[in-house]
Amino acid sequence: MKNRISYVFLASTVCILLALALTGCGYTTRSMLYGTYNTIYVAPFLNKVDIAQESFSANKYRIYRPMLETDITKKVINRYLFDGNLRPAKEGAADLVLKGELVEYRKDPLSYTHDTENVTEYRINIYVNISLWDTKENKMLWQENNFNGNYSYFTAENINSASIKVPEATAVNNAIEDLARRIVERTVEQW
C-alpha cells in the first residue's frame, strides 16, 4: 500500500512537471514590436562631438574621427536588415524613426608594458544619444543618452596570453558593429 501511494505521488509529480515544461514560460525570440511596427527609418546620425574640448588634459583620450557618424548610420541600417524584425524604409513610409547623434569617441588605454610603459591595449568607446519615434502618433517611444558601443584591442602581440594585434581601423569597425547591435536590440527587444 505504501509503495502504491509513493508510485501515484511520483507519477503525479512527473505529470505536473511535464505539463509545466510543455507549456513553457512564455519566452519567445520574436520581437516585442511584432505586428505593431514593421518598418523603420534611420535618420542620418549627426556629429555632435565637441572638438574644442580636445585640448584639455582631462579629455586627452577624446578624439575626433571624421565621417564616424556616417559609418554608424550605415552599420545600424545593415544591422536592421540582418535582424529582420524591422525593415528599413524611406522616411515618409516608415512606422518608426530612429534619430541619433554621435556625442563622443574615446580611445582609452587599458594596459601598458611594464618596462617602457607603452600602451599595449586600448578600448574604443563610441557614445551616441538616440531616440525612437512613432510616426503615426508623432510621439517619442524612448530616448537613451550616452548609449555606448565599445571594443578592446591589443596594439602589440602579448606574450603572456593568446591576444593578437588588431589594427585600429578594425577595432573602430568592431566598436561600431557593437553599437549597431546594441541599438537594434534596444529597439526590438524592449526589455
ABEGO torsion letter per residue (X at the ends): XAAAAAAAAAAAAAAAAAAAAAAEAGBBABBAABGABABBBBBBBBBABBAAAAABAAAAABBBBBGAAAAAAAAAAAAAAAAGABBBBBAAABABBBBBBBABBBBBBABBBAAAGBBABBBBBBBBBBBBBBAAAGBBABBBBGBBBBBBBBABBBAABABBBBBAAAAAAAAAAAAAAAAAAAAAAGX
